[in-house]
Amino acid sequence: MKTSFENLFVWQEARELVKLIYRIMEVCRDWGFKDQIQRAAVSIMNNIAEGADSGSDSKYANFLNIAHGSCSEVRSMAYLCEDLRICSPEDAEDIRSKSRVISSGINSLIKSINNK
């Protein structure tokens, strides 16, 4: 039986990252930056979900690759968030740390799909 995306640790972690970013960005007045990092974070969890329910391993791997790219985007933007003083260094590191965990989980999923 196939595991639903809600049961995937990496999707659960991505969901937590989205909540963290939305919390941190609540007071951000740079609407372009705020929109970009929030969209990238949401893209991670949604592409994991969409891939898990796509019906084929090749489609799943493609969605996971997109999620991985979005994860890298979020991590990169966390540096800007800190550099531009939009968020604290601690919040930026929290985003980067969670992004690294998610990125590693996505890589593991991709490897497991490719090794079938």
Rosetta blueprint (number, residue, H / E / L):
1 M L
2 K L
3 T L
4 S L
5 F H
6 E H
7 N H
8 L L
9 F H
10 V H
11 W H
12 Q H
13 E H
14 A H
15 R H
16 E H
17 L H
18 V H
19 K H
20 L H
21 I H
22 Y H
23 R H
24 I H
25 M H
26 E L
27 V L
28 C L
29 R L
30 D L
31 W H
32 G H
33 F H
34 K H
35 D H
36 Q H
37 I H
38 Q H
39 R H
40 A H
41 A H
42 V H
43 S H
44 I H
45 M H
46 N H
47 N H
48 I H
49 A H
50 E H
51 G H
52 A H
53 D L
54 S L
55 G L
56 S L
57 D H
58 S H
59 K H
60 Y H
61 A H
62 N H
63 F H
64 L H
65 N H
66 I H
67 A H
68 H H
69 G H
70 S H
71 C H
72 S H
73 E H
74 V H
75 R H
76 S H
77 M H
78 A H
79 Y H
80 L H
81 C H
82 E H
83 D H
84 L L
85 R L
86 I L
87 C L
88 S L
89 P H
90 E H
91 D H
92 A H
93 E H
94 D H
95 I H
96 R H
97 S H
98 K H
99 S H
100 R H
101 V H
102 I H
103 S H
104 S H
105 G H
106 I H
107 N H
108 S H
109 L H
110 I H
111 K H
112 S H
113 I H
114 N H
115 N L
116 K L
